[in-house]
Amino acid sequence: MGDDTLARIRDQVAQRVAQLELTSARLSPFDLHSRLEALRVLAAANGFDALEGLARRTAREALLPGHRIAMRTCLDRIGDALLSESSTDRTTILASLAVRLH
């Protein structure tokens, strides 16, 4: 994948995350889940393994009680996941998220 393509995808992710941050307080858990699932699909289709894993986990968190706090914690890790270049980063990011949420 070329640098232009990666930059375009990173821009799309940044726009979606910014939109989520602005509107998440007004969205229902199902709407949050749907938007995060769309982010997961975008990440998976373009080889962003860590971002895909984080989006999957965040989408699940959106459906649980206390999801507003969990959402903030998950969204804080998106930048790390987006810059990730190895599969071990996925595990590290998800482990740190688990520690912060529990």
TIBA-452708 format. One record per atom (N, C-alpha, C): residue in three letters; atom name; x negated, y negated, z negated. Coordinates in Angstrom, 2 decimals, m for minus. Example, Ala and Ser with C-alpha at 12.3 -4.5 7.8 and 13.67 -1.06 7.14 Angstrom:
ALA/N/m13.19/5.69/m7.80
ALA/CA/m12.30/4.50/m7.80
ALA/C/m13.20/3.30/m7.80
SER/N/m12.85/2.25/m7.08
SER/CA/m13.67/1.06/m7.14
SER/C/m12.90/m0.03/m7.87
***
This chain:
MET/N/m0.84/1.17/0.00
MET/CA/0.00/0.00/0.00
MET/C/m0.89/m1.23/0.00
GLY/N/m0.58/m2.20/0.81
GLY/CA/m1.39/m3.40/0.92
GLY/C/m1.18/m4.34/m0.25
ASP/N/m2.12/m5.25/m0.41
ASP/CA/m2.04/m6.23/m1.48
ASP/C/m0.80/m7.10/m1.36
ASP/N/m0.42/m7.44/m0.11
ASP/CA/0.78/m8.25/0.10
ASP/C/2.03/m7.52/m0.38
THR/N/2.10/m6.23/m0.09
THR/CA/3.25/m5.44/m0.52
THR/C/3.32/m5.36/m2.03
LEU/N/2.18/m5.10/m2.67
LEU/CA/2.16/m5.04/m4.13
LEU/C/2.54/m6.38/m4.75
ALA/N/2.05/m7.45/m4.18
ALA/CA/2.39/m8.78/m4.69
ALA/C/3.89/m9.05/m4.53
ARG/N/4.45/m8.64/m3.41
ARG/CA/5.88/m8.84/m3.16
ARG/C/6.72/m8.06/m4.17
ILE/N/6.31/m6.82/m4.43
ILE/CA/7.05/m5.99/m5.39
ILE/C/6.91/m6.56/m6.80
ARG/N/5.72/m6.99/m7.15
ARG/CA/5.52/m7.60/m8.48
ARG/C/6.39/m8.85/m8.62
ASP/N/6.49/m9.62/m7.56
ASP/CA/7.36/m10.82/m7.59
ASP/C/8.83/m10.43/m7.78
GLN/N/9.26/m9.38/m7.09
GLN/CA/10.64/m8.92/m7.25
GLN/C/10.90/m8.49/m8.68
VAL/N/9.95/m7.74/m9.25
VAL/CA/10.10/m7.29/m10.63
VAL/C/10.15/m8.49/m11.57
ALA/N/9.25/m9.43/m11.38
ALA/CA/9.22/m10.63/m12.23
ALA/C/10.54/m11.39/m12.16
GLN/N/11.11/m11.50/m10.96
GLN/CA/12.39/m12.19/m10.81
GLN/C/13.51/m11.44/m11.53
ARG/N/13.52/m10.12/m11.39
ARG/CA/14.56/m9.33/m12.04
ARG/C/14.44/m9.40/m13.56
VAL/N/13.22/m9.36/m14.06
VAL/CA/13.00/m9.45/m15.51
VAL/C/13.39/m10.82/m16.02
ALA/N/13.03/m11.87/m15.30
ALA/CA/13.41/m13.22/m15.70
ALA/C/14.93/m13.36/m15.75
GLN/N/15.60/m12.80/m14.77
GLN/CA/17.06/m12.83/m14.75
GLN/C/17.63/m12.06/m15.94
LEU/N/17.05/m10.91/m16.24
LEU/CA/17.49/m10.13/m17.40
LEU/C/17.31/m10.91/m18.69
GLU/N/16.18/m11.57/m18.83
GLU/CA/15.92/m12.33/m20.04
GLU/C/16.92/m13.47/m20.21
LEU/N/17.32/m14.08/m19.11
LEU/CA/18.28/m15.18/m19.17
LEU/C/19.70/m14.71/m19.46
THR/N/20.06/m13.55/m18.94
THR/CA/21.46/m13.12/m19.01
THR/C/21.73/m11.95/m19.96
SER/N/20.71/m11.35/m20.52
SER/CA/20.92/m10.12/m21.30
SER/C/21.85/m10.31/m22.48
ALA/N/21.86/m11.48/m23.09
ALA/CA/22.74/m11.71/m24.23
ALA/C/24.21/m11.68/m23.84
ARG/N/24.51/m11.98/m22.57
ARG/CA/25.89/m12.02/m22.11
ARG/C/26.33/m10.73/m21.41
LEU/N/25.40/m9.86/m21.12
LEU/CA/25.73/m8.65/m20.37
LEU/C/26.17/m7.53/m21.30
SER/N/27.05/m6.70/m20.80
SER/CA/27.46/m5.52/m21.56
SER/C/26.33/m4.49/m21.51
PRO/N/26.33/m3.55/m22.43
PRO/CA/25.31/m2.49/m22.39
PRO/C/25.30/m1.75/m21.05
PHE/N/26.45/m1.54/m20.46
PHE/CA/26.50/m0.84/m19.17
PHE/C/25.90/m1.66/m18.04
ASP/N/26.12/m2.98/m18.08
ASP/CA/25.50/m3.85/m17.08
ASP/C/23.99/m3.88/m17.24
LEU/N/23.52/m3.95/m18.49
LEU/CA/22.08/m3.89/m18.75
LEU/C/21.49/m2.59/m18.23
HIS/N/22.16/m1.50/m18.54
HIS/CA/21.70/m0.19/m18.08
HIS/C/21.60/m0.16/m16.56
SER/N/22.62/m0.66/m15.89
SER/CA/22.65/m0.66/m14.43
SER/C/21.49/m1.47/m13.84
ARG/N/21.24/m2.63/m14.39
ARG/CA/20.15/m3.47/m13.87
ARG/C/18.79/m2.85/m14.14
LEU/N/18.64/m2.23/m15.29
LEU/CA/17.37/m1.58/m15.60
LEU/C/17.17/m0.33/m14.76
GLU/N/18.24/0.35/m14.46
GLU/CA/18.15/1.52/m13.58
GLU/C/17.72/1.09/m12.18
ALA/N/18.22/m0.03/m11.70
ALA/CA/17.80/m0.56/m10.40
ALA/C/16.31/m0.92/m10.42
LEU/N/15.84/m1.47/m11.53
LEU/CA/14.42/m1.77/m11.69
LEU/C/13.60/m0.48/m11.70
ARG/N/14.12/0.55/m12.35
ARG/CA/13.43/1.85/m12.39
ARG/C/13.31/2.43/m10.99
VAL/N/14.37/2.35/m10.21
VAL/CA/14.35/2.88/m8.84
VAL/C/13.32/2.13/m7.99
LEU/N/13.28/0.82/m8.12
LEU/CA/12.30/0.01/m7.39
LEU/C/10.88/0.42/m7.78
ALA/N/10.64/0.60/m9.07
ALA/CA/9.31/0.99/m9.54
ALA/C/8.93/2.38/m9.04
ALA/N/9.86/3.32/m9.13
ALA/CA/9.59/4.69/m8.71
ALA/C/9.30/4.76/m7.20
ALA/N/10.05/4.01/m6.44
ALA/CA/9.89/4.03/m4.98
ALA/C/8.55/3.45/m4.53
ASN/N/7.95/2.65/m5.38
ASN/CA/6.71/1.98/m4.99
ASN/C/5.49/2.41/m5.80
GLY/N/5.63/3.51/m6.55
GLY/CA/4.49/4.10/m7.23
GLY/C/4.04/3.41/m8.51
PHE/N/4.91/2.62/m9.11
PHE/CA/4.59/1.99/m10.38
PHE/C/5.03/2.93/m11.51
ASP/N/4.19/3.90/m11.81
ASP/CA/4.53/4.97/m12.74
ASP/C/4.85/4.45/m14.14
ALA/N/4.01/3.60/m14.67
ALA/CA/4.23/3.08/m16.02
ALA/C/5.50/2.23/m16.08
LEU/N/5.72/1.43/m15.08
LEU/CA/6.92/0.59/m15.03
LEU/C/8.17/1.45/m14.90
GLU/N/8.09/2.50/m14.11
GLU/CA/9.23/3.41/m13.96
GLU/C/9.59/4.04/m15.30
GLY/N/8.59/4.51/m16.03
GLY/CA/8.83/5.13/m17.33
GLY/C/9.41/4.14/m18.33
LEU/N/8.87/2.94/m18.34
LEU/CA/9.36/1.92/m19.25
LEU/C/10.79/1.51/m18.90
ALA/N/11.09/1.35/m17.64
ALA/CA/12.45/0.99/m17.22
ALA/C/13.43/2.10/m17.57
ARG/N/13.02/3.34/m17.42
ARG/CA/13.89/4.48/m17.79
ARG/C/14.20/4.43/m19.28
ARG/N/13.16/4.24/m20.09
ARG/CA/13.34/4.18/m21.54
ARG/C/14.20/2.99/m21.94
THR/N/13.96/1.85/m21.31
THR/CA/14.70/0.64/m21.63
THR/C/16.17/0.78/m21.24
ALA/N/16.43/1.41/m20.12
ALA/CA/17.81/1.64/m19.69
ALA/C/18.55/2.49/m20.72
ARG/N/17.88/3.49/m21.26
ARG/CA/18.50/4.31/m22.31
ARG/C/18.76/3.49/m23.56
GLU/N/17.79/2.66/m23.94
GLU/CA/17.93/1.82/m25.13
GLU/C/19.11/0.87/m24.99
ALA/N/19.39/0.43/m23.78
ALA/CA/20.48/m0.52/m23.55
ALA/C/21.83/0.05/m23.96
LEU/N/21.95/1.37/m23.98
LEU/CA/23.23/2.01/m24.31
LEU/C/23.36/2.36/m25.79
LEU/N/22.33/2.10/m26.57
LEU/CA/22.35/2.47/m27.99
LEU/C/22.68/1.28/m28.88
PRO/N/23.18/1.58/m30.09
PRO/CA/23.40/0.48/m31.05
PRO/C/22.07/m0.22/m31.33
GLY/N/22.13/m1.51/m31.53
GLY/CA/20.92/m2.28/m31.79
GLY/C/20.12/m2.57/m30.54
HIS/N/20.77/m2.45/m29.40
HIS/CA/20.05/m2.57/m28.13
HIS/C/19.47/m3.96/m27.88
ARG/N/20.01/m4.99/m28.48
ARG/CA/19.49/m6.35/m28.23
ARG/C/18.04/m6.48/m28.72
ILE/N/17.75/m5.95/m29.88
ILE/CA/16.39/m5.99/m30.42
ILE/C/15.48/m5.10/m29.59
ALA/N/15.95/m3.92/m29.26
ALA/CA/15.16/m2.99/m28.45
ALA/C/14.87/m3.57/m27.07
MET/N/15.83/m4.25/m26.50
MET/CA/15.64/m4.84/m25.18
MET/C/14.49/m5.84/m25.19
ARG/N/14.45/m6.69/m26.20
ARG/CA/13.38/m7.69/m26.29
ARG/C/12.02/m7.00/m26.39
THR/N/11.94/m5.97/m27.20
THR/CA/10.69/m5.24/m27.37
THR/C/10.27/m4.58/m26.06
CYS/N/11.21/m3.98/m25.37
CYS/CA/10.91/m3.32/m24.10
CYS/C/10.49/m4.32/m23.03
LEU/N/11.20/m5.41/m22.94
LEU/CA/10.88/m6.40/m21.92
LEU/C/9.51/m7.03/m22.16
ASP/N/9.09/m7.08/m23.42
ASP/CA/7.76/m7.61/m23.74
ASP/C/6.65/m6.76/m23.14
ARG/N/6.91/m5.51/m22.87
ARG/CA/5.90/m4.57/m22.35
ARG/C/5.91/m4.47/m20.83
ILE/N/6.82/m5.11/m20.16
ILE/CA/6.93/m4.99/m18.70
ILE/C/5.67/m5.47/m18.00
GLY/N/5.10/m6.56/m18.46
GLY/CA/3.88/m7.08/m17.84
GLY/C/2.75/m6.07/m17.88
ASP/N/2.60/m5.40/m19.02
ASP/CA/1.57/m4.35/m19.13
ASP/C/1.84/m3.22/m18.15
ALA/N/3.09/m2.81/m18.07
ALA/CA/3.45/m1.71/m17.17
ALA/C/3.26/m2.08/m15.71
LEU/N/3.52/m3.31/m15.38
LEU/CA/3.38/m3.76/m14.01
LEU/C/1.93/m3.81/m13.56
LEU/N/1.03/m4.08/m14.48
LEU/CA/m0.39/m4.16/m14.16
LEU/C/m1.10/m2.80/m14.26
SER/N/m0.39/m1.81/m14.75
SER/CA/m0.96/m0.48/m14.95
SER/C/m1.42/0.15/m13.64
GLU/N/m2.52/0.87/m13.73
GLU/CA/m3.03/1.56/m12.54
GLU/C/m3.30/3.04/m12.78
SER/N/m2.89/3.56/m13.94
SER/CA/m3.12/4.98/m14.19
SER/C/m1.93/5.60/m14.90
SER/N/m1.81/6.92/m14.78
SER/CA/m0.69/7.61/m15.41
SER/C/m0.84/7.65/m16.93
THR/N/m2.05/7.55/m17.44
THR/CA/m2.22/7.52/m18.90
THR/C/m1.70/6.22/m19.49
ASP/N/m1.67/5.16/m18.69
ASP/CA/m1.10/3.90/m19.17
ASP/C/0.38/4.07/m19.50
ARG/N/1.08/4.86/m18.72
ARG/CA/2.50/5.12/m18.98
ARG/C/2.69/5.70/m20.37
THR/N/1.90/6.70/m20.69
THR/CA/2.00/7.34/m22.00
THR/C/1.64/6.36/m23.11
THR/N/0.61/5.58/m22.90
THR/CA/0.17/4.61/m23.90
THR/C/1.25/3.55/m24.15
ILE/N/1.81/3.03/m23.09
ILE/CA/2.84/2.00/m23.21
ILE/C/4.07/2.55/m23.91
LEU/N/4.51/3.74/m23.52
LEU/CA/5.69/4.33/m24.13
LEU/C/5.45/4.69/m25.61
ALA/N/4.24/5.11/m25.93
ALA/CA/3.90/5.42/m27.32
ALA/C/3.90/4.15/m28.17
SER/N/3.32/3.09/m27.64
SER/CA/3.31/1.84/m28.41
SER/C/4.72/1.30/m28.59
LEU/N/5.56/1.49/m27.59
LEU/CA/6.94/1.07/m27.68
LEU/C/7.67/1.86/m28.76
ALA/N/7.45/3.16/m28.79
ALA/CA/8.08/4.02/m29.80
ALA/C/7.69/3.58/m31.21
VAL/N/6.44/3.24/m31.39
VAL/CA/5.97/2.79/m32.70
VAL/C/6.66/1.48/m33.09
ARG/N/6.76/0.57/m32.16
ARG/CA/7.38/m0.73/m32.44
ARG/C/8.88/m0.63/m32.70
LEU/N/9.53/0.33/m32.07
LEU/CA/10.99/0.46/m32.23
LEU/C/11.39/1.27/m33.45
HIS/N/10.48/2.04/m33.98
HIS/CA/10.86/2.90/m35.11
HIS/C/10.09/2.59/m36.29
***
